């Protein structure tokens, strides 16, 4: 079996882009009003990934952590902005709380994996650190979005329940616990479902990419198991921090709920 990587030419890319044209045609046929979004999303994907490819090509040739760290900071910044665009209702101090949670949750889990598990040398090796951090941050964004949305919804729905608990002498933390627990459960559902279906329903992207690049299947499997554990841990820690820091912002300094 030939283990060489099969490259894709510009003509190959143009050929697969015909599938986007097919999607545009179907959206127009069904009057789904998504033609413009599909077109611009496909164009942005092409331009953004092309630019990222050139940037990574340059970064891989350098032997300093500074550009790697700058890329990670930019990734976190865009992640926070994307989450902010997704959610309809933002908690007070949204960007500070979510940014802090992603920095420590995603950053901590990525550092744990790269240093204590695979033992990167040097620790900032961009060929590993940047793709792994991207997967961790990208998957944690979904959990963070769900946590923010569900926490806002829970405080709205449970307002009378929370106010009753406070009036009976309960603490802010105790009154908020059901809302926080519900939001945490919601944030973890995508990760739980992904792990449960992985291998039987679908082959995950990291594993598929490694196999296509010539990696031995069992090595790809072990990496996929490891990265899913890291992603789930990152989602859990990031969500925990968002909820623990965020629920207090719904209360005034006088321990009462803020007005909507």
C-alpha angles and dihedrals in degrees: 000000000000111000096191117123113251107229123214120229126213087257090056090053091048089052095053090046086067085075089063089052088052089052090049090051093050091048090051092046092053092042090235092152091228101111094100093046092049093049096049093041091054092047093047091049091053095047096041095048091045090053092045090051092054092045093050090047088058095042093050089058093055125083101208132093096221099085090041092054091046090054091050091050090051090049091053091047093052090045092056091047091049092050089049090053092049100052121075097202120042125198119233112280088017099162095046093049098043093042091052092047094050093045094054099029101045095027093049095049093046092049090048092052097043097046107029101031110032095015101221116213108227098022092226096053099154095206089068107020099053098046093042093048089048092054093047095047094042094052093042091056091071093052092046092051092049092048094052094045095045094046091054091047093047093052090049095048096040097043095117092043092052093046090050091051090050093048090053090057100265119149123248090250094050093046091050097044097094091050093047093047092050092050092049092051091051092050093054097048096088092051093047092049092047093052092046093052098038114117095010104052100023143358110238122241099247093052092045092049093050092049091049089051091056102264116150108259096238091052089050090050093052092049090049093051090048096048092047090055089049092047093049091048090049092050091049096048095041092048092045091054093046092051096042093048095035105050092063091059090068090066132071122234085262092064096252130120117268117243116258 
